[in-house]
Amino acid sequence: MPTTGDTWINLATGQILDFATLQPELIDGLIDGLAELRADVYGQDTTLGSALATFTYAASTLDLDATRSGSTPDGYRITADHTDAAWQAIPFLDTPAVIYHIGARRQVRPSSVTGNTADGGYYYDQVIEDVGELGAPSVITNRGAGAGLFVDVNPGSSLLGSDWTVADTRPVVVYLVSPVTASADAIYEGVIAWDAGAGKYRITVPHYFGQDSAAPSTTAAAYRVLVRGPTITTTPLGSDPSYWYLGACTSGVYATTGQNLVPTWGSWLSMFNVEHDNASGMHKAINADSFTFNATAGRTGTYQVEAVELQATGPTWRQNGGGVQSVAYIATGGTAPAHVKTATAVSGTWAEFYQPVRFPPDQDVILNDLSAVIWLATAAPSEYVKIDLVERQIEAAAWNTIASWTLGKPAGATWGIVTPTAGPAFPFTIPAPASTRTVRLWRVEIGEPNTGNTRLAGFYGTANAAKVSPIPH
């Protein structure tokens, strides 16, 4: 929205407006105003939706895994389309142990041209939002004999982000700053590739952009090149307001470190419905879902755990809105890891799963209680359920335990709602994460599951933020 120092066109009756005036004085002002509003709302570069943008590494290239949208810190909206060639097989130098930062920069470039009936000249009558690095090339060379032009970019140019030497290309758009034709030759869309013989990155244009083939302009500043797609560079981009930051790749390992997820309204509403009981509005600290187990004793896979909720009428349970039903137990096996409860023997039979923590990422949270619905064959001491709240930095290898609770046991051969018998007292304050790179999970451990001695129906609890937050939770 308009702010101090902004200038606007002042319209008067009978005034004649040309394109050169209308574009910067009105259209650009409206676009920039919307960008300023988005920047005021988010205050940072953001990935919008329910999931971060991720890339897959392969042979010194990166592929965007799925289409995502985001916003730069200065408020410009960007869409990363994984079906667009500009976001697939993106080459970079890939020097071992060097950090390559990935970012997306908004650009505006012409998409069509028309003739001006008033002066007989030509102008770009339509522009399109795109992503990439835009600027003048390094060298223009006439190939001769009417063959067209070589448009070259020197190694190390900011147009490239990172150089590359592999036999890969990147999509480009090339055009004259001032068009001289309304034909299809006015704008060239092709690729740029490393030319070892020329020692440059070369775009082979099969025409002259409407110019005389015998005397085309070879002044580099008369042309513009857009190298489409994300920027991959050794220069840190996380604090640059022009870029939607998408993470980094080092020695073939990509990480989303530094990427900020902000749920859109639809994603926020979906999470709210999942995390809250529709009748009581109680916030569920843990939501039963499909869990992927550790690969132990050759076993791996995803096991469905049905959602279970408390009813206000008493200690009964239901599944998916229906009546009381039997619940399949979880089965896995192997040697218990070091963090699994070892006060009593578990006979090598245990299960473990992780569940995301959906608390506000910017503040302390007060956990009021935890409950679980479990079934035990007997009350043997080797049967137990334990809940840990763990965290780690994205780049770290080990999980750190914030808090740990051991739950009680119902009588043998029966279902029961149990609460912790050991662990921190409630209400328990969970401190805000140290940084945006912090990942927090619930780690749930179950003893004696694969013999049918322990069956898990679900976990849930109530929590509230320590202060009102605009961030959905």
Secondary structure as the mmCIF struct_conf table of DSSP 4:
data_model
#
loop_
_struct_conf.conf_type_id
_struct_conf.id
_struct_conf.beg_label_comp_id
_struct_conf.beg_label_asym_id
_struct_conf.beg_label_seq_id
_struct_conf.end_label_comp_id
_struct_conf.end_label_asym_id
_struct_conf.end_label_seq_id
TURN_TY1_P TURN_TY1_P1 THR A 4 GLY A 5
TURN_TY1_P TURN_TY1_P2 THR A 13 GLY A 14
HELX_RH_AL_P HELX_RH_AL_P1 PHE A 19 LEU A 22
HELX_RH_PI_P HELX_RH_PI_P1 GLN A 23 ILE A 27
HELX_RH_AL_P HELX_RH_AL_P2 ASP A 28 TYR A 42
BEND BEND1 GLN A 44 GLN A 44
STRN STRN1 THR A 46 LEU A 48
BEND BEND2 GLY A 49 ALA A 51
STRN STRN2 PHE A 55 ALA A 58
TURN_TY1_P TURN_TY1_P3 ALA A 59 SER A 60
STRN STRN3 THR A 61 LEU A 64
BEND BEND3 ALA A 66 ALA A 66
STRN STRN4 ARG A 68 SER A 71
TURN_TY1_P TURN_TY1_P4 PRO A 73 ASP A 74
STRN STRN5 ARG A 77 ALA A 80
TURN_TY1_P TURN_TY1_P5 HIS A 82 THR A 83
BEND BEND4 ASP A 84 ASP A 84
HELX_RH_3T_P HELX_RH_3T_P1 ALA A 85 TRP A 87
BEND BEND5 GLN A 88 ALA A 89
STRN STRN6 ILE A 90 PRO A 91
TURN_TY1_P TURN_TY1_P6 PRO A 96 ALA A 97
STRN STRN7 ILE A 99 GLY A 115
TURN_TY1_P TURN_TY1_P7 THR A 117 ASP A 119
BEND BEND6 GLY A 120 GLY A 120
STRN STRN8 TYR A 122 GLY A 135
BEND BEND7 SER A 138 SER A 138
STRN STRN9 VAL A 139 ASN A 142
BEND BEND8 GLY A 144 GLY A 144
TURN_TY1_P TURN_TY1_P8 ALA A 145 GLY A 146
STRN STRN10 LEU A 149 VAL A 153
TURN_TY1_P TURN_TY1_P9 PRO A 155 GLY A 156
TURN_TY1_P TURN_TY1_P10 SER A 158 LEU A 160
BEND BEND9 GLY A 161 SER A 162
BEND BEND10 VAL A 166 ALA A 167
STRN STRN11 THR A 169 LEU A 176
BEND BEND11 VAL A 177 SER A 178
BEND BEND12 ALA A 182 SER A 183
HELX_RH_3T_P HELX_RH_3T_P2 ALA A 184 ALA A 186
STRN STRN12 ILE A 187 ASP A 195
TURN_TY1_P TURN_TY1_P11 ALA A 196 GLY A 199
STRN STRN13 LYS A 200 VAL A 205
BEND BEND13 PRO A 206 HIS A 207
TURN_TY1_P TURN_TY1_P12 PHE A 209 GLY A 210
BEND BEND14 GLN A 211 GLN A 211
TURN_TY1_P TURN_TY1_P13 SER A 213 ALA A 214
BEND BEND15 ALA A 215 ALA A 215
HELX_RH_3T_P HELX_RH_3T_P3 ALA A 220 ALA A 222
STRN STRN14 TYR A 223 ARG A 228
BEND BEND16 GLY A 229 GLY A 229
STRN STRN15 THR A 231 THR A 233
BEND BEND17 THR A 234 THR A 235
TURN_TY1_P TURN_TY1_P14 GLY A 238 SER A 239
TURN_TY1_P TURN_TY1_P15 PRO A 241 SER A 242
STRN STRN16 TYR A 243 THR A 250
TURN_TY1_P TURN_TY1_P16 SER A 251 GLY A 252
STRN STRN17 VAL A 253 ALA A 255
TURN_TY1_P TURN_TY1_P17 THR A 257 GLY A 258
STRN STRN18 LEU A 261 VAL A 262
HELX_RH_AL_P HELX_RH_AL_P3 TRP A 265 GLU A 275
STRN STRN19 HIS A 276 HIS A 276
TURN_TY1_P TURN_TY1_P18 ASN A 278 SER A 280
HELX_LH_PP_P HELX_LH_PP_P1 MET A 282 MET A 282
STRN STRN20 HIS A 283 HIS A 283
HELX_LH_PP_P HELX_LH_PP_P2 LYS A 284 LYS A 284
BEND BEND18 ALA A 285 ILE A 286
STRN STRN21 SER A 290 THR A 292
HELX_LH_PP_P HELX_LH_PP_P3 PHE A 293 ASN A 294
STRN STRN22 THR A 296 THR A 296
TURN_TY1_P TURN_TY1_P19 ALA A 297 GLY A 298
STRN STRN23 ARG A 299 ARG A 299
STRN STRN24 THR A 302 GLN A 304
STRN STRN25 VAL A 308 GLN A 311
TURN_TY1_P TURN_TY1_P20 ALA A 312 THR A 313
STRN STRN26 GLY A 314 GLN A 319
TURN_TY1_P TURN_TY1_P21 ASN A 320 GLY A 321
BEND BEND19 GLY A 322 GLY A 322
HELX_LH_PP_P HELX_LH_PP_P4 ALA A 328 ILE A 330
BEND BEND20 GLY A 334 GLY A 334
HELX_LH_PP_P HELX_LH_PP_P5 THR A 335 PRO A 337
TURN_TY1_P TURN_TY1_P22 ALA A 338 HIS A 339
BEND BEND21 VAL A 340 VAL A 340
BEND BEND22 ALA A 343 THR A 344
TURN_TY1_P TURN_TY1_P23 SER A 347 GLY A 348
STRN STRN27 TRP A 350 PRO A 356
BEND BEND23 PHE A 359 PHE A 359
TURN_TY1_P TURN_TY1_P24 PRO A 361 ASP A 362
BEND BEND24 GLN A 363 GLN A 363
STRN STRN28 VAL A 365 LEU A 376
BEND BEND25 ALA A 377 THR A 378
TURN_TY1_P TURN_TY1_P25 PRO A 381 SER A 382
STRN STRN29 VAL A 385 GLN A 393
TURN_TY1_P TURN_TY1_P26 ILE A 394 GLU A 395
BEND BEND26 ALA A 397 ALA A 398
STRN STRN30 ASN A 400 LEU A 407
TURN_TY1_P TURN_TY1_P27 GLY A 412 ALA A 413
STRN STRN31 THR A 414 VAL A 418
STRN STRN32 PRO A 420 ALA A 422
BEND BEND27 GLY A 423 PRO A 424
HELX_LH_PP_P HELX_LH_PP_P6 ALA A 425 ALA A 425
BEND BEND28 PHE A 426 PRO A 427
STRN STRN33 PHE A 428 ILE A 430
HELX_LH_PP_P HELX_LH_PP_P7 PRO A 431 PRO A 433
BEND BEND29 ALA A 434 SER A 435
TURN_TY1_P TURN_TY1_P28 THR A 436 ARG A 437
STRN STRN34 THR A 438 GLY A 447
BEND BEND30 GLU A 448 GLU A 448
TURN_TY1_P TURN_TY1_P29 PRO A 449 GLY A 452
BEND BEND31 ASN A 453 ASN A 453
STRN STRN35 THR A 454 ALA A 465
BEND BEND32 ALA A 466 LYS A 467
BEND BEND33 PRO A 470 ILE A 471
#
